[in-house]
Amino acid sequence: MQQKAEDQGQSRKARRCPICGKPASEAERPFCSRRCADIDLHRWLSGAYAVPVRPDDEPEDSALDEPGPEQG
């Protein structure tokens, strides 16, 4: 059990900033500085990062396209 706790503490110290690769600071984790955190935020807001999505087989709006009893 002691070994596991030491490994976790060591891995936390070994983490690197995802932007520049410098060691991460505790205050700005997982980044090394506020600057790198702001760069990452800008990349998300500008669309440089995107979460990939797969289109559904059937769009949700398809129920609106079908004629209802009143449209007949």
N, CA, C and O of each residue as an XYZ file, in Angstrom:
288
protein
N       0.826     -1.195      0.000
C       0.000      0.000      0.000
C       0.866      1.253      0.000
O       0.543      2.233     -0.672
N       1.957      1.225      0.747
C       2.881      2.357      0.809
C       3.462      2.664     -0.573
O       3.619      3.828     -0.941
N       3.777      1.627     -1.326
C       4.365      1.795     -2.659
C       3.403      2.537     -3.582
O       3.825      3.399     -4.353
N       2.122      2.212     -3.508
C       1.125      2.845     -4.360
C       1.032      4.349     -4.071
O       0.955      5.148     -5.004
N       1.037      4.735     -2.818
C       0.974      6.143     -2.438
C       2.209      6.887     -2.938
O       2.105      8.026     -3.392
N       3.366      6.254     -2.858
C       4.595      6.889     -3.353
C       4.537      7.059     -4.861
O       4.980      8.082     -5.382
N       3.995      6.068     -5.577
C       3.888      6.156     -7.026
C       2.965      7.294     -7.437
O       3.246      8.006     -8.401
N       1.864      7.468     -6.709
C       0.935      8.544     -7.035
C       1.572      9.904     -6.800
O       1.401     10.804     -7.622
N       2.293     10.079     -5.716
C       2.970     11.336     -5.445
C       4.044     11.620     -6.466
O       4.242     12.767     -6.867
N       4.736     10.586     -6.886
C       5.793     10.758     -7.874
C       5.195     11.109     -9.235
O       5.749     11.946     -9.947
N       4.079     10.487     -9.609
C       3.475     10.779    -10.907
C       2.916     12.198    -10.935
O       2.914     12.842    -11.984
N       2.443     12.690     -9.791
C       1.929     14.058     -9.737
C       3.055     15.052     -9.986
O       2.859     16.048    -10.682
N       4.241     14.788     -9.421
C       5.382     15.667     -9.621
C       5.902     15.582    -11.046
O       6.441     16.559    -11.567
N       5.748     14.426    -11.685
C       6.292     14.218    -13.017
C       5.376     14.759    -14.120
O       5.761     14.757    -15.289
N       4.186     15.217    -13.772
C       3.266     15.707    -14.806
C       3.837     16.937    -15.488
O       4.494     17.774    -14.871
N       3.568     17.015    -16.759
C       4.062     18.124    -17.579
C       2.896     18.953    -18.099
O       1.781     18.457    -18.261
N       3.175     20.211    -18.353
C       2.192     21.119    -18.930
C       1.853     20.624    -20.340
O       2.764     20.367    -21.127
N       0.570     20.486    -20.677
C       0.207     20.005    -22.007
C       0.496     21.022    -23.118
O       0.486     20.664    -24.296
N       0.747     22.258    -22.764
C       1.013     23.281    -23.775
C       2.501     23.387    -24.094
O       2.894     23.332    -25.259
N       3.330     23.538    -23.057
C       4.757     23.785    -23.307
C       5.678     22.666    -22.838
O       6.845     22.634    -23.229
N       5.184     21.747    -22.010
C       5.991     20.637    -21.554
C       6.799     20.879    -20.295
O       7.500     19.978    -19.834
N       6.720     22.067    -19.731
C       7.408     22.342    -18.466
C       6.676     21.630    -17.333
O       5.514     21.256    -17.494
N       7.329     21.438    -16.197
C       6.638     20.814    -15.052
C       5.423     21.642    -14.634
O       5.490     22.870    -14.573
N       4.319     20.965    -14.351
C       3.089     21.649    -13.958
C       3.220     22.225    -12.562
O       3.883     21.645    -11.702
N       2.585     23.371    -12.338
C       2.587     23.974    -11.006
C       1.314     23.562    -10.283
O       0.287     23.325    -10.918
N       1.374     23.476     -8.961
C       0.192     23.111     -8.179
C      -0.904     24.161     -8.321
O      -2.085     23.815     -8.332
N      -0.543     25.418     -8.428
C      -1.530     26.495     -8.494
C      -2.289     26.502     -9.820
O      -3.464     26.869     -9.852
N      -1.655     26.113    -10.887
C      -2.274     26.178    -12.219
C      -2.459     24.799    -12.840
O      -2.642     24.695    -14.053
N      -2.416     23.742    -12.040
C      -2.471     22.380    -12.529
C      -3.613     22.159    -13.498
O      -4.714     22.594    -13.159
N      -3.495     21.555    -14.629
C      -2.361     20.789    -15.113
C      -1.340     21.610    -15.896
O      -0.438     21.050    -16.519
N      -1.476     22.906    -15.866
C      -0.570     23.780    -16.618
C       0.567     24.276    -15.732
O       0.534     24.121    -14.511
N       1.570     24.872    -16.365
C       2.707     25.391    -15.596
C       2.491     26.842    -15.201
O       3.118     27.320    -14.256
N       1.618     27.553    -15.904
C       1.412     28.974    -15.631
C       0.026     29.396    -16.096
O      -0.662     28.663    -16.807
N      -0.364     30.588    -15.680
C      -1.641     31.151    -16.122
C      -1.626     31.378    -17.629
O      -2.657     31.252    -18.290
N      -0.462     31.713    -18.168
C      -0.318     31.951    -19.605
C      -0.692     30.698    -20.399
O      -1.457     30.777    -21.361
N      -0.148     29.532    -19.994
C      -0.457     28.291    -20.703
C      -1.935     27.920    -20.531
O      -2.549     27.398    -21.461
N      -2.506     28.182    -19.365
C      -3.927     27.924    -19.152
C      -4.768     28.797    -20.083
O      -5.759     28.330    -20.643
N      -4.380     30.051    -20.248
C      -5.101     30.955    -21.148
C      -4.953     30.533    -22.603
O      -5.902     30.653    -23.378
N      -3.782     30.042    -22.986
C      -3.576     29.553    -24.351
C      -4.513     28.385    -24.621
O      -5.136     28.312    -25.681
N      -4.612     27.468    -23.656
C      -5.491     26.313    -23.805
C      -6.952     26.746    -23.916
O      -7.689     26.237    -24.760
N      -7.372     27.688    -23.064
C      -8.740     28.197    -23.116
C      -9.021     28.839    -24.474
O     -10.085     28.623    -25.054
N      -8.083     29.616    -24.976
C      -8.268     30.249    -26.288
C      -8.421     29.201    -27.385
O      -9.231     29.371    -28.297
N      -7.658     28.134    -27.303
C      -7.762     27.074    -28.313
C      -9.137     26.427    -28.283
O      -9.698     26.124    -29.336
N      -9.695     26.209    -27.086
C     -11.039     25.641    -27.000
C     -12.070     26.620    -27.556
O     -12.944     26.229    -28.331
N     -11.971     27.890    -27.164
C     -12.976     28.874    -27.575
C     -12.909     29.211    -29.059
O     -13.923     29.565    -29.660
N     -11.722     29.105    -29.655
C     -11.584     29.428    -31.076
C     -11.914     28.250    -31.980
O     -11.987     28.402    -33.199
N     -12.113     27.069    -31.386
C     -12.459     25.904    -32.192
C     -11.263     25.091    -32.638
O     -11.414     24.157    -33.425
N     -10.073     25.424    -32.152
C      -8.892     24.641    -32.504
C      -9.006     23.230    -31.947
O      -8.545     22.273    -32.568
N      -9.623     23.101    -30.773
C      -9.913     21.793    -30.204
C     -11.388     21.521    -30.471
O     -12.215     22.429    -30.385
N     -11.711     20.300    -30.786
C     -13.103     19.938    -30.984
C     -13.306     18.496    -30.555
O     -12.430     17.652    -30.741
N     -14.442     18.228    -29.994
C     -14.795     16.877    -29.611
C     -15.471     16.245    -30.826
O     -16.490     16.750    -31.295
N     -14.921     15.154    -31.337
C     -15.526     14.548    -32.529
C     -16.886     13.937    -32.216
O     -17.088     13.356    -31.149
N     -17.795     14.072    -33.138
C     -19.132     13.491    -32.981
C     -19.494     12.719    -34.240
O     -19.045     13.036    -35.341
N     -20.311     11.709    -34.048
C     -20.840     10.972    -35.188
C     -22.276     11.394    -35.375
O     -23.023     11.486    -34.401
N     -22.681     11.652    -36.603
C     -24.088     12.012    -36.812
C     -24.993     10.823    -36.496
O     -24.632      9.670    -36.731
N     -26.167     11.124    -35.961
C     -27.150     10.082    -35.670
C     -27.672      9.499    -36.974
O     -27.594     10.131    -38.028
N     -28.204      8.288    -36.889
C     -28.811      7.674    -38.070
C     -30.056      8.442    -38.500
O     -30.330      8.596    -39.690
N     -30.799      8.917    -37.511
C     -32.032      9.641    -37.798
C     -32.032     10.945    -37.012
O     -31.907     10.927    -35.788
N     -32.170     12.077    -37.700
C     -32.177     13.353    -36.978
C     -33.376     13.462    -36.048
O     -34.429     12.879    -36.307
N     -33.210     14.210    -34.964
C     -34.292     14.397    -33.993
C     -35.462     15.172    -34.580
O     -36.592     15.011    -34.120
N     -35.225     15.997    -35.570
C     -36.271     16.822    -36.164
C     -37.142     16.040    -37.143
O     -38.067     16.618    -37.714
N     -36.886     14.760    -37.357
C     -37.647     13.997    -38.346
C     -39.127     13.899    -37.977
O     -39.981     13.795    -38.858
N     -39.431     13.931    -36.683
C     -40.834     13.868    -36.258
C     -41.594     15.122    -36.708
O     -42.808     15.059    -36.904
N     -40.917     16.236    -36.872
C     -41.553     17.460    -37.320
C     -41.868     17.425    -38.807
O     -42.776     18.122    -39.262
N     -41.127     16.619    -39.575
C     -41.325     16.546    -41.018
C     -42.503     15.680    -41.411
O     -43.040     15.840    -42.506
N     -42.926     14.756    -40.536
C     -44.029     13.865    -40.851
C     -45.360     14.586    -40.648
O     -45.540     15.309    -39.669
N     -46.287     14.384    -41.579
C     -47.579     15.052    -41.407
C     -48.349     14.467    -40.232
O     -48.392     13.250    -40.049
N     -48.940     15.321    -39.460
C     -49.736     14.907    -38.323
C     -51.183     14.750    -38.727
O     -51.520     14.956    -39.893
N     -52.054     14.389    -37.790
C     -53.469     14.200    -38.112
C     -54.130     15.490    -38.620
O     -55.039     15.446    -39.450
N     -53.657     16.646    -38.108
C     -54.262     17.902    -38.556
C     -53.765     18.334    -39.928
O     -54.416     19.142    -40.589
N     -52.618     17.810    -40.370
C     -52.067     18.194    -41.668
C     -52.522     17.241    -42.752
O     -52.396     17.552    -43.937
N     -53.021     16.145    -42.393
C     -53.549     15.159    -43.120
C     -53.440     14.470    -44.272
O     -54.233     13.563    -44.526
